[in-house]
């Protein structure tokens, strides 16, 4: 073997027991190949690849304070740990839940391209409320109480101020929902995201007594539909919203009702958990529907038993200003509006007609001004809008 060759041999044994020798000849010495690689990599650090651990550590110093304000005695503080700890029940009389047959409820969600609008407008302290709401409101639909929340924040280049603003919004959302922010992940991934652009995902776990689960099984013809108002588009339909913005050339500071267009579009998603938990103690709820992507047309039928239909009275509410702007600016049909946006209805409650007045009163006492939206029937026509 000459000095320009390196010989590798491999013995492989087939099922027949025969030995096979595979010979691979290289015409480049390994030492010559390794030398330029060593020279190339000399002095390279994680920071050179786009991940700055000092910035990351600075961000991590800020987050525990934002998390702690969401804690109750049910959370065991474990800063710097690898997981969050949450106690389901207590011996303490004040916090005892006395669960009989509890079931855990879990969901995950994001905020879609509302993030892009938030980044373009430089408003980062409310998008975290949206993240919590999209998960905790889904938890509410089955009658559950949210227990704790985790978030995932991924970015191309970590900006401490932006990350802190986002997590502060998540913390505020958890306070509104009554959930503890027990942990999360902050990932700096250069090459995956452009610059300081970021993405979010949320994860929520709740609990409900098995006997108290709201699953739509008790929906009956004649039940009333109550609408709970939304704060705006919430976190759905923003790809179409951004298209309308591009088409109309509308500016964020232009008027939209009593606020600016930017404020109307970035209004945080309403969190309904506390009012709904209070309502469940006062009336019997047959079903609930969180009106997200797909609007009323696609979300209400999800909670109706087979053979049940519903009639929506379209004249029972006025289309809020931001949706009027969307429909006019994009020349969007009524049908497309109703299957894309919540159109001012963020949550629908189904309950027996005799309970409707009391339910509206309870909701009002918690700052939610609902209204009668329609009724359940046993027709085969599905969902009808009049």
Order of alpha helices (4+ residues) and beta strands (2+ residues): beta-beta-alpha-alpha-beta-beta-beta-alpha-alpha-beta-alpha-beta-beta-beta-alpha-beta-beta-alpha-alpha-beta-alpha-beta-alpha-alpha-beta-alpha-beta-beta
